Amino acid sequence: MEKGEVEEKVMPSPVISSSSSSISSSGSSSHDTISLASNHDDGHNNGSPSPHNQDYIVVSFSPNDPENPYNWSMKKKSLLLLCATLTCLNSTMGSTIASANLFPLLAAEFNVPAGPQSVLPASLYLIGFCFGPIIFAPLSENYGRKPILVTGFLLFVASTAGASVAPTWWSFLLMRFLCGTFGSPPLSVFGGVIADCFEEEVQRGRMLMVWSAATFIGPLGAPVLGGFVGGVLGWRWVFWIALIFAGVTLASVLVIPETLASKILKRKAERMNKEEPGREDGRRYVSPAELSQKSVLVTLKTTLLRPLELLCGEMVVILTSLYIGFIYSVFYMMVQMYHAIFVGVYGFSPGVSGLMFTIIGLGTIIGCFICWWCDPITLRLSAKHPTKRAEYLRLPLACIGGPFFVISILWIGLSARSDVHWAVPLVATVPYGIAYNIMWVAMINYVADAYGIYSASALAALGTTRSIAGALLPLAIEDMLQALGIAKSCALLAGISAVLAAVPFCFVAYGDKIRAASKFSAALKSDRRQEEGALARVTSHLSAV
């Protein structure tokens, strides 16, 4: 590469030159910064400072740099994971807090007839989930994780407060939609936060698994809260308790550190410029992201369209979205199904029915242990198949979980009869939770590994389709139960699940070819090669400082 190309890469307008004063007096090690050195001179400087005689030092992480999230202590990372878990519990708990167990109280308050409207509080919340990830997740990749999380959660708390005092049915539904929208960032952005902090793929997968478990447990506890607290204190107290929980969690969100490396390096460069203000323009140090900085409009266009581009053009994302979108919608159908089974068939109270639904959480916990125990096995499999490492590292569990998911749905539906003891369909809840968890974790980790630094956008694409399915398909559950009954409804869901269970098998067989044929993946690889090559060429003209 010619010098002019190096200079254009670093700063598109003026020529960049070096001087003997490029060594930082602030004590930066040679591993922290690199200084551009060029002999170009336009002959008009005459020794006076000008934009054509500037020395830019590119700030980077040194080995074992304490500012690098990969090098943070396990205690600090664990606190981040705790914050991620709490915020996701808040967000997902809100999705079922106004479910079938609470609707009779809402109907009495707002004079709402029974029927499809009983699903609207949950569906509108999930529609909010559709819009949130596609906006917030890609913005977090450019402007940092913390600003997006803090802003979103503050508005989530405000919307929850609005729902608790809503005077009309339609104002209540509006607040539900806003709660879903502003409660959605943790579900996609925290996936990026975990990827920012955990470099080793097995450890990262385990942390994503623990975080994902919160997305299962949250919706399980809300029907219990609605069934018991709502019946004694009224439905508004259910939301006030949720508001208190959100307020406590907000404190942890406000104190979390930024984890996005490009944002940390930018702040580091700004700090070093303040400590050593030797230049007229005040930009002696720059972060790597500033070397190719784009306008705000271009950045917004790129980042907001990226999830849609992934969703429309990436076969891995398309097939995974179809699969997890359907199993997610089945989960919310099961909320209604359990009410029909344990209240309608067995005559339990709404609170007890919600308590029985939480047994899925036991299956989720067991699923986490299974995923953890299988890590060494999948590592050996991926080592034997290096060209399909991504597939064999993540997908074997999804291949096992799919058939068990189908069996558990059939078990629940076929045993839910008055002449069969209520414990029989209840026991089926455990394998259902296990299968749901291991499929979800495996597919999410597979996509996160496949798209690296763009994992937040890929997860946003998955989150959008998942929420659309979760919002729309459960609207049909009441009519389906009336037309088909519990057994046939479950058989229909099991049949569709059986067809979609072929997705992970398809990836195992053809995943490497699918990724190789992907235009987006090819462009990512090309960009990485160009960036690596450009960095190598630039550093050949650089002097370490």
DADA-V605377 format. One record per backbone hydrogen bond with DSSP energy under -1.0 kcal/mol. NH is the residue of the N-H (numbers start at 1). CO is the residue of the C=O. If there is no record, write none. Layout:
nh:NH co:CO
nh:NH co:CO
This chain:
nh:6 co:2
nh:7 co:3
nh:8 co:4
nh:9 co:5
nh:10 co:6
nh:11 co:7
nh:17 co:54
nh:18 co:38
nh:22 co:19
nh:32 co:29
nh:33 co:29
nh:34 co:58
nh:35 co:543
nh:36 co:56
nh:37 co:541
nh:48 co:45
nh:53 co:50
nh:57 co:284
nh:58 co:34
nh:59 co:286
nh:60 co:32
nh:65 co:62
nh:68 co:65
nh:71 co:68
nh:72 co:69
nh:77 co:73
nh:78 co:74
nh:79 co:75
nh:80 co:76
nh:81 co:77
nh:82 co:78
nh:83 co:79
nh:84 co:80
nh:85 co:81
nh:86 co:82
nh:87 co:83
nh:88 co:84
nh:89 co:85
nh:90 co:86
nh:91 co:87
nh:92 co:88
nh:93 co:89
nh:94 co:90
nh:99 co:96
nh:102 co:99
nh:103 co:99
nh:106 co:102
nh:107 co:103
nh:108 co:104
nh:109 co:105
nh:110 co:106
nh:111 co:107
nh:112 co:107
nh:118 co:115
nh:119 co:116
nh:123 co:119
nh:124 co:120
nh:126 co:122
nh:127 co:123
nh:128 co:124
nh:129 co:125
nh:130 co:126
nh:131 co:127
nh:132 co:128
nh:133 co:129
nh:135 co:132
nh:136 co:132
nh:137 co:133
nh:139 co:135
nh:140 co:136
nh:142 co:139
nh:143 co:139
nh:149 co:145
nh:150 co:146
nh:151 co:147
nh:152 co:148
nh:153 co:149
nh:154 co:150
nh:155 co:151
nh:156 co:152
nh:157 co:153
nh:158 co:154
nh:159 co:155
nh:160 co:156
nh:161 co:157
nh:162 co:158
nh:163 co:159
nh:164 co:160
nh:172 co:168
nh:173 co:169
nh:174 co:170
nh:175 co:171
nh:176 co:172
nh:177 co:173
nh:178 co:174
nh:179 co:175
nh:180 co:176
nh:181 co:177
nh:182 co:178
nh:183 co:179
nh:187 co:184
nh:188 co:185
nh:189 co:185
nh:193 co:189
nh:194 co:190
nh:195 co:191
nh:196 co:192
nh:197 co:193
nh:198 co:194
nh:204 co:200
nh:205 co:201
nh:206 co:202
nh:207 co:203
nh:208 co:204
nh:209 co:205
nh:210 co:206
nh:211 co:207
nh:212 co:208
nh:213 co:209
nh:214 co:211
nh:217 co:213
nh:218 co:214
nh:221 co:217
nh:222 co:218
nh:225 co:221
nh:226 co:222
nh:227 co:223
nh:228 co:224
nh:229 co:225
nh:230 co:225
nh:232 co:228
nh:233 co:229
nh:234 co:230
nh:239 co:235
nh:240 co:236
nh:241 co:237
nh:242 co:238
nh:243 co:239
nh:244 co:240
nh:245 co:241
nh:246 co:242
nh:247 co:243
nh:248 co:244
nh:249 co:245
nh:250 co:246
nh:253 co:249
nh:254 co:250
nh:264 co:260
nh:265 co:261
nh:266 co:262
nh:267 co:263
nh:268 co:264
nh:269 co:265
nh:270 co:266
nh:271 co:267
nh:272 co:268
nh:273 co:269
nh:274 co:270
nh:275 co:271
nh:276 co:272
nh:278 co:276
nh:286 co:57
nh:290 co:287
nh:291 co:288
nh:293 co:290
nh:299 co:295
nh:300 co:296
nh:301 co:297
nh:302 co:298
nh:303 co:299
nh:304 co:300
nh:305 co:301
nh:306 co:302
nh:309 co:305
nh:310 co:306
nh:311 co:307
nh:312 co:308
nh:313 co:309
nh:314 co:310
nh:318 co:314
nh:319 co:315
nh:320 co:316
nh:321 co:317
nh:322 co:318
nh:323 co:319
nh:324 co:320
nh:325 co:321
nh:326 co:322
nh:327 co:323
nh:328 co:324
nh:329 co:325
nh:330 co:326
nh:331 co:327
nh:332 co:328
nh:333 co:329
nh:334 co:330
nh:336 co:332
nh:337 co:333
nh:338 co:334
nh:339 co:335
nh:340 co:336
nh:341 co:337
nh:342 co:338
nh:343 co:339
nh:344 co:339
nh:345 co:341
nh:346 co:341
nh:348 co:342
nh:353 co:349
nh:354 co:350
nh:355 co:351
nh:356 co:352
nh:357 co:353
nh:358 co:354
nh:359 co:356
nh:360 co:357
nh:361 co:358
nh:363 co:359
nh:364 co:360
nh:365 co:361
nh:366 co:362
nh:367 co:363
nh:368 co:364
nh:369 co:365
nh:370 co:366
nh:371 co:367
nh:372 co:368
nh:373 co:369
nh:374 co:370
nh:378 co:374
nh:379 co:375
nh:380 co:376
nh:381 co:377
nh:382 co:378
nh:383 co:379
nh:384 co:380
nh:385 co:381
nh:388 co:385
nh:389 co:386
nh:392 co:388
nh:393 co:389
nh:394 co:390
nh:395 co:391
nh:399 co:395
nh:400 co:396
nh:401 co:397
nh:402 co:398
nh:404 co:400
nh:405 co:401
nh:406 co:402
nh:407 co:403
nh:408 co:404
nh:409 co:405
nh:410 co:406
nh:411 co:407
nh:412 co:408
nh:413 co:409
nh:414 co:410
nh:415 co:411
nh:417 co:415
nh:420 co:417
nh:424 co:421
nh:426 co:422
nh:427 co:423
nh:428 co:424
nh:429 co:426
nh:430 co:427
nh:432 co:428
nh:433 co:429
nh:434 co:430
nh:435 co:431
nh:436 co:432
nh:437 co:433
nh:438 co:434
nh:439 co:435
nh:440 co:436
nh:441 co:437
nh:442 co:438
nh:443 co:439
nh:444 co:440
nh:445 co:441
nh:446 co:442
nh:447 co:443
nh:448 co:444
nh:449 co:445
nh:450 co:446
nh:451 co:447
nh:454 co:451
nh:455 co:452
nh:458 co:454
nh:459 co:455
nh:460 co:456
nh:461 co:457
nh:462 co:458
nh:463 co:459
nh:464 co:460
nh:465 co:461
nh:466 co:462
nh:467 co:463
nh:468 co:464
nh:469 co:465
nh:470 co:466
nh:471 co:467
nh:472 co:468
nh:473 co:469
nh:475 co:472
nh:476 co:473
nh:477 co:474
nh:480 co:476
nh:481 co:477
nh:482 co:478
nh:483 co:479
nh:484 co:480
nh:485 co:481
nh:489 co:485
nh:490 co:486
nh:491 co:487
nh:492 co:488
nh:493 co:489
nh:494 co:490
nh:495 co:491
nh:496 co:492
nh:497 co:493
nh:498 co:494
nh:499 co:495
nh:500 co:496
nh:501 co:497
nh:502 co:499
nh:503 co:500
nh:506 co:502
nh:507 co:503
nh:508 co:504
nh:509 co:505
nh:510 co:506
nh:511 co:507
nh:514 co:510
nh:515 co:511
nh:516 co:512
nh:517 co:513
nh:522 co:518
nh:523 co:519
nh:524 co:520
nh:525 co:521
nh:526 co:522
nh:527 co:523
nh:528 co:524
nh:529 co:525
nh:530 co:526
nh:531 co:527
nh:532 co:528
nh:533 co:529
nh:534 co:530
nh:535 co:531
nh:536 co:532
nh:537 co:533
nh:538 co:534
nh:539 co:535
nh:541 co:538
nh:543 co:35
